[in-house]
Amino acid sequence: MKLGTPDAGHERLEATVRAVHAEPGRFRSVSDVARHAGVGTSRLEGLVRLHWHSTSSVLLARARIHAARRALEGGARAADVASDVGFERLSDFDASFRRWTGLAAREWVRLGSGDGFVLSLPAGYHAEPVLRVHGRDGASPTERVKGLSLVKVLMINGRPMRLEIEIGRRAARCIVRTGRVPPDRASMLAAHAAAVRLLGLDQDPVPFERLVARRVRTRGLVNGRAGTRVPLTATVFEALVWCIVGQQVNLAFAYGMRRSLIELAGSPATGGFRAHPAPEQVAQLDYSDLTTRRYSRRKAEYLIDAARAVQCGDLDIDDLARRPATAVERRLLDVRGLGPWSTHYLLMRGFGFADCVPLGDTGLSAALTRFYALEERPDTNAVRSLMQTFAPYRSLATFHLWLSLGDAP
């Protein structure tokens, strides 16, 4: 399923988004963004929905917070930063900063002065689905869930570090274990970014929940799961690995192959854990290293070649994370081993785009069959048609449908 093709509107929009990120203080409102793009506000909303899976107001808010973090890192005062990035009141800046980072600006500035931080959780945050996904493989050497606690081993600055997250009703307490050397600011910033991704904190499920509540046929989809978000992988590369490993095999077999890769190439950490391997660690493997561990020759090639492309910069996932969904999709579909299912899964769980459908997913088609009480499983075209009901929030709809079966890949 193609998300879109290049056109003049797309190119002008991408240039506008770059301008907004560079100098968000120039854009005091969505109308200013529309004028810069040379379109009306309605047209702008349509383009942002199609290419960025977002709204203009959210896009502007994210740009402001990104610019604020750069300024704060440079030593600027919060009051000055608030004005420079487009906030009229410091209280509005503080609220927005906490909304997107889980921390007050002053708390973010202090990251690195200790080994932990406390993330504010939004009202109605639903932790159970997030923990279920991260704890789906009880034998995983790189993450473990127990009760409301998540342990995830991260590779940060070339070293494995343990991120421990304890989820409460309104806050998540995070501790970074680094062994003998205490974490520095760069390590704490990386751990904070990973925690926000793992918990899905920069998403807002309310618009989707309002959409499904308005329609009788879809009203039951979120029953018992209000506040659910799509948890992202700690890094985009982890999602890329899973996309390739999980293709055309059942979940139990895929979990085993993922464990084999982590044990083979991941870095050991305390407590018997291992960090998920970085691209350069997978890139150093020979195909035979994986074929002797139940990988097919083709799957071994797909995985190692993709890691080598990331390592050498041919597949620049850091750059792609700043691009619109349509551009990311086109680039991923050029990667050998990534088809429509894996590309959309990667867009959803790796890059965090909101309107993706992994067509060809057997779990999704089974969930749709059950949810709509269909007489037979829908084919690809029927899945596409049924999922259109949930646009522009099809990623979250997909996640809810997976959860309705009691599992999520």
C-alpha positions in Angstrom: 0.0 0.0 0.0 1.6 3.2 -1.1 1.3 6.1 1.3 1.8 8.8 -1.4 4.0 9.9 -4.3 6.1 13.0 -4.7 4.4 16.1 -6.0 5.0 19.9 -5.8 2.9 20.1 -2.7 5.0 17.5 -0.9 8.3 19.1 -1.8 7.1 22.5 -0.7 5.7 21.1 2.5 9.0 19.3 3.3 10.9 22.6 2.8 8.4 24.3 5.1 8.8 21.7 7.8 12.6 22.2 7.6 12.1 25.9 8.0 9.7 25.4 11.0 12.3 23.1 12.7 15.1 25.6 12.0 13.3 28.6 13.3 10.0 27.8 15.0 9.8 31.2 16.5 9.0 32.6 13.1 5.8 30.7 13.0 3.4 31.9 15.7 0.5 29.9 14.4 -0.6 27.3 11.9 -1.7 30.1 9.5 2.0 31.2 9.4 3.0 27.7 8.4 0.3 27.6 5.7 1.5 30.9 4.3 5.1 29.8 4.1 3.9 26.6 2.3 1.9 28.7 -0.1 -1.4 26.8 0.6 -4.5 27.4 2.6 -4.9 25.9 6.1 -7.2 23.2 4.9 -4.8 22.1 2.2 -2.0 22.2 4.7 -3.8 19.9 7.0 -4.4 17.4 4.2 -0.8 17.4 3.1 0.4 17.0 6.7 -1.9 14.2 7.3 -0.8 12.4 4.1 2.9 12.9 4.3 3.6 13.3 8.0 0.7 11.4 9.6 0.2 14.3 11.9 -1.6 17.7 12.3 -0.1 21.1 11.6 -0.5 22.1 15.3 1.3 18.9 16.5 4.1 19.4 13.9 4.6 22.9 15.1 4.6 21.9 18.8 7.2 19.2 18.2 9.4 21.7 16.3 9.2 24.1 19.2 10.2 21.6 21.7 13.1 20.3 19.6 14.4 23.9 19.2 13.9 24.5 22.9 16.0 21.5 23.8 18.8 22.7 21.6 18.7 26.1 23.2 18.6 24.8 26.7 21.5 22.5 25.9 23.4 25.6 24.9 22.8 27.2 28.4 19.9 29.5 27.5 17.3 30.5 30.2 13.9 28.8 30.0 12.1 32.1 30.0 14.2 33.3 27.0 13.8 30.0 25.2 10.0 30.0 25.6 9.7 33.4 23.8 12.3 32.5 21.1 10.4 29.3 20.1 7.0 30.9 20.0 5.4 30.7 23.4 3.8 33.9 24.8 3.7 32.5 28.4 6.3 30.6 30.3 3.5 28.4 31.8 2.4 27.3 28.3 6.0 26.4 27.5 6.4 24.4 30.7 3.2 22.4 30.0 4.2 21.7 26.4 7.7 20.7 27.3 6.4 18.2 29.9 3.8 17.0 27.4 6.4 16.0 24.9 9.3 14.9 27.1 7.7 13.8 30.4 9.9 16.2 32.2 9.9 19.9 33.2 12.5 21.9 31.3 14.6 22.3 34.5 14.5 18.5 35.0 15.6 17.9 31.5 18.5 20.3 32.0 19.6 18.3 35.0 19.8 15.0 33.2 23.2 13.6 33.9 23.5 14.9 37.5 22.3 11.5 38.8 21.4 8.1 37.6 17.7 8.5 37.2 14.7 10.6 36.3 10.9 10.5 36.7 8.7 10.8 33.7 5.2 12.3 34.2 2.5 10.0 32.7 -0.5 11.6 31.0 -3.9 11.2 32.6 -5.5 7.8 31.5 -2.1 6.3 30.5 -2.7 2.5 30.0 0.5 0.6 30.8 -0.7 -3.0 30.4 -0.5 -3.2 26.6 2.9 -1.5 26.5 4.3 -4.0 29.1 2.7 -6.9 27.3 4.5 -6.1 24.1 7.9 -5.5 25.7 7.5 -8.7 27.8 6.1 -10.9 25.0 9.2 -13.1 25.0 9.8 -14.2 28.6 13.2 -15.6 27.7 14.5 -12.5 26.0 18.1 -11.6 27.0 17.6 -7.9 26.3 14.4 -6.9 28.0 12.3 -8.3 30.8 8.9 -7.4 32.3 7.8 -8.2 35.8 4.6 -6.7 37.1 4.8 -3.0 36.3 8.5 -3.0 35.9 10.4 -3.1 32.6 14.2 -3.7 32.3 15.7 -2.9 28.9 19.4 -3.1 28.0 20.6 -0.3 25.7 23.8 0.2 23.8 24.7 3.8 24.6 28.0 5.3 23.4 29.3 1.8 22.7 28.5 0.4 26.2 25.6 -1.7 27.4 23.5 0.0 30.0 20.4 -1.2 31.9 17.4 1.0 31.8 14.9 0.1 34.6 11.4 1.6 34.4 8.9 1.3 37.2 5.4 2.5 36.1 3.1 4.1 38.6 -0.3 5.7 38.3 1.0 9.1 37.2 4.7 8.7 36.8 7.4 6.3 35.6 10.6 6.1 37.6 13.7 5.4 35.5 17.1 4.3 36.7 20.1 3.8 34.5 22.6 1.1 35.6 26.0 1.5 34.0 28.3 -0.5 36.2 31.3 1.2 37.8 31.3 4.3 35.6 28.3 6.6 36.4 26.2 7.7 33.4 27.1 11.1 31.9 24.7 13.6 30.4 24.9 12.1 26.9 24.0 8.6 28.2 21.1 10.0 30.3 19.7 11.9 27.3 19.9 8.7 25.2 18.2 6.7 28.0 15.5 9.4 28.3 14.8 9.3 24.6 14.6 5.5 24.7 12.2 5.6 27.7 9.9 8.0 25.9 9.8 5.7 22.8 9.3 2.5 24.8 6.4 4.0 26.7 4.8 5.7 23.7 4.7 9.0 25.5 4.8 11.3 22.5 1.5 10.0 21.2 -2.0 11.1 21.9 -4.7 8.3 21.6 -7.6 10.6 22.4 -8.4 11.7 18.8 -8.5 8.0 17.7 -10.7 7.1 20.6 -13.1 9.9 19.7 -13.2 8.7 16.1 -14.1 5.1 16.9 -16.6 6.2 19.6 -18.7 8.1 17.0 -19.4 5.0 14.9 -21.5 2.1 16.1 -19.5 -0.5 14.2 -16.2 0.6 15.6 -17.2 1.6 19.1 -16.2 -1.6 20.8 -12.6 -1.6 19.5 -11.1 0.2 22.5 -13.3 -1.4 25.2 -11.1 -1.9 28.3 -8.0 -0.4 26.5 -8.6 3.3 26.6 -5.3 5.2 26.9 -3.4 2.6 24.9 -0.5 3.8 22.8 1.7 2.1 20.2 5.0 1.3 22.1 8.0 1.9 19.9 11.2 -0.2 19.8 14.1 1.4 21.7 15.8 2.1 18.3 14.7 2.1 14.7 17.3 -0.6 14.0 15.6 -3.0 16.5 12.4 -2.6 14.5 14.3 -3.2 11.3 15.7 -6.4 12.7 12.3 -7.6 13.9 10.7 -6.9 10.5 13.2 -9.2 8.8 13.3 -11.9 11.5 9.5 -12.0 11.8 8.7 -12.4 8.1 6.7 -15.4 7.2 7.3 -17.4 10.5 5.2 -17.8 13.6 5.9 -15.6 16.6 7.5 -18.4 18.7 10.0 -19.2 16.0 10.7 -15.5 15.4 11.4 -15.0 19.1 13.9 -17.8 19.0 15.7 -16.4 16.0 15.8 -12.9 17.6 17.3 -14.5 20.8 19.9 -16.3 18.7 21.0 -13.0 17.1 21.2 -11.2 20.4 23.2 -14.0 22.0 25.5 -14.1 19.0 26.2 -10.4 18.4 24.8 -8.5 21.4 27.1 -7.1 24.1 26.9 -8.7 27.6 25.5 -6.7 30.5 25.0 -7.3 34.2 22.4 -9.7 35.5 22.7 -12.1 32.6 21.3 -9.6 30.1 22.7 -8.7 26.7 22.2 -5.5 24.7 20.4 -5.8 21.3 23.2 -5.7 18.7 23.9 -2.4 16.9 24.1 -2.3 13.1 27.9 -2.5 13.1 27.8 -5.7 15.2 25.3 -7.4 12.8 27.2 -6.1 9.8 30.4 -8.0 10.9 28.6 -11.4 10.8 28.9 -13.9 8.0 25.7 -15.4 6.5 26.8 -18.8 7.8 26.7 -17.4 11.4 22.9 -17.2 11.0 22.2 -20.1 8.7 23.6 -22.4 11.4 21.1 -20.9 13.8 17.9 -21.7 11.9 17.9 -18.7 9.6 17.3 -19.4 5.9 20.1 -18.2 3.6 17.8 -15.5 2.2 16.8 -14.2 5.6 20.5 -14.1 6.7 21.3 -12.1 3.6 18.5 -9.7 4.1 19.4 -9.0 7.8 23.2 -8.7 7.4 23.0 -6.7 4.2 20.5 -4.3 5.8 22.8 -3.8 8.7 25.7 -3.2 6.4 23.7 -0.6 4.5 22.9 1.2 7.8 26.5 1.0 8.9 27.9 2.6 5.8 25.2 5.2 5.6 23.5 3.9 2.4 20.4 3.4 4.6 20.6 6.4 6.8 17.9 5.7 9.4 18.8 8.9 11.4 18.1 11.0 8.4 14.9 9.1 7.6 13.6 9.8 11.1 13.4 13.4 10.0 11.6 12.8 6.7 7.9 12.5 5.9 6.3 9.0 5.9 5.9 9.0 2.2 9.6 9.5 1.6 10.6 7.0 4.2 8.3 4.4 2.7 9.8 4.9 -0.8 13.3 4.4 0.6 12.5 1.4 2.6 10.7 -0.4 -0.3 14.0 -0.1 -2.2 15.8 -2.2 0.5 16.1 -5.9 -0.4 14.1 -7.9 2.0 11.6 -5.2 2.9 8.1 -5.5 1.4 4.9 -3.8 2.1 4.3 -5.6 5.4 7.7 -5.1 6.8 7.9 -1.5 5.6 4.6 -0.5 7.3 5.5 -2.3 10.5 8.8 -0.5 10.5 7.1 2.9 9.9 4.7 2.2 12.8 6.9 0.7 15.5 10.3 2.0 14.5 9.6 5.5 13.2 6.3 6.1 15.0 4.1 7.1 12.1 0.4 7.1 12.9 -1.4 5.9 9.8 0.2 2.6 8.7 -1.4 -0.7 7.8 0.9 -3.8 7.6 -1.0 -5.4 4.8 -0.5 -9.2 4.6 -0.4 -9.5 8.4 -2.3 -12.7 9.3 -3.0 -11.5 12.8 -4.6 -8.3 11.5 -6.8 -10.2 9.1 -7.8 -12.6 11.8 -8.6 -9.8 14.2 -10.7 -8.0 11.6 -12.6 -11.3 10.9 -13.4 -11.6 14.6 -14.2 -7.9 15.2 -16.6 -7.6 12.3 -17.9 -11.2 12.6 -17.0 -11.8 9.0 -17.8 -15.2 7.3 -14.3 -15.5 5.9 -10.9 -13.8 6.4 -10.5 -10.6 4.3 -8.0 -10.6 1.5 -5.5 -7.7 1.0 -8.0 -5.4 -0.8 -10.7 -6.1 1.8 -8.2 -5.4 4.7 -7.3 -2.1 3.0 -11.0 -1.1 2.7 -11.9 -2.1 6.3 -8.9 -0.3 7.7 -9.7 2.9 5.8 -12.4 3.5 8.4 -9.7 4.2 11.0 -7.7 6.7 8.9 -5.7 8.8 9.9 -5.0 6.6 13.0 -4.6 3.2 11.4 -1.4 2.4 13.3 -3.2 2.5 16.6 -6.2 0.7 15.1 -3.9 -2.1 14.0 -2.4 -2.3 17.5 -5.8 -2.5 19.1 -6.9 -5.2 16.7 -3.7 -7.2 17.5 -4.4 -6.8 21.2 -8.0 -8.0 20.7 -6.5 -11.4 19.9 -4.4 -11.4 23.0 -1.1 -10.9 21.2 0.9 -8.3 19.3 3.9 -8.8 17.2 
